[in-house]
Amino acid sequence: MKPYLLSLAVGALVGVIYSTLGVRSPAPPAIALLGLLGMLLGEQVVPLARKIVQREPVVAWLRTDCAREVLGPHAAPPPRDDGGANA
């Protein structure tokens, strides 16, 4: 039940923002798609911040896990299989 209430609350907040910006709802397709892209990118802010704070590699994460989340499972390059050889 909590995810539904949270989704409703966030939707209401977006409605307030749309109203403030003068964007009609439902938004025209291009605006709606950009909004969805913004949501996908926004979801990655917290994991990115955690990586930076913990001093973990960021670029590799952006190319794999982040790309998979934002662009879909086929967007991230497959893991390298170098046969155990060290480069």
N, C-alpha and C positions, 0 to 999 in steps of 0.2 A: 504494500500500500504506500510505503514511503516514496518509492520512485515515482509513482503517479502524482502524488501531492507535490513533490519537488518539480516535476515536469510542468505541472499546472502553474506553479509559482513562477518558474522561469519564463514560461509562455506569457504570463501576465506582465512580467517585467519587460519582455520584448515588445509586447503590445503598447506599453507606455512609451518605450523608446521610439517605436514606429510613429505613434501619435505626435510625439514631440518633434520628430524630424519631418512630419508631414507626409509620410509614406503610407499609402492606403494598404489595407490588409484585406484579403491576401495580397501580398506584394506581387508586382509584375515578375515574370519568371527569372529575368536576369538578376534582379535585386534579391529574390528569394534564394537563388543558387549561390550568389555571393555570400548571403547570410549563412547558408549551410556550410560553405567553405570556411567562413570565419569561425563557426562553431567547431569544426574539425580541427582547425589550427589552434583555437583557444584551448581545446582539450589537451593539447601537447605542451602548453606553457608550464604546468605544474611538473610533469616529468622532466622537462628540460631544466627547469630551475633546480630540481633535486640533483640532476647530473652535475650541474655546475657547482652547487654547494658541496657535493661529495667529491668533487674533483675527478669525476669519471670522464672517459672519452665521450665527447659530444658528437663529433662529426660522424663517427661510425654508427651511433644511435640514430642520427638524423637520416642516414642512408638506408638503414634497415628497419628498425621497429617503428620509427616515426613515419617513414615513407609508407610502410605497410598499413598503418592506422589511417593515414590521410588519403592515400591514393588507392588502396586496396591491396590484397595479398600478392598480386602479380607485379606490383611496382618495385618492390625491394629486390635487389640482385640476389641470386641464390648464394648460399654460403660457399666460400672458396674451399675446394678440395685439392690441396696440393700434395696429396699422397703422403703426408707426414714429413715432407721435405722442409727443411728450414731455409728461408731465403736470406 
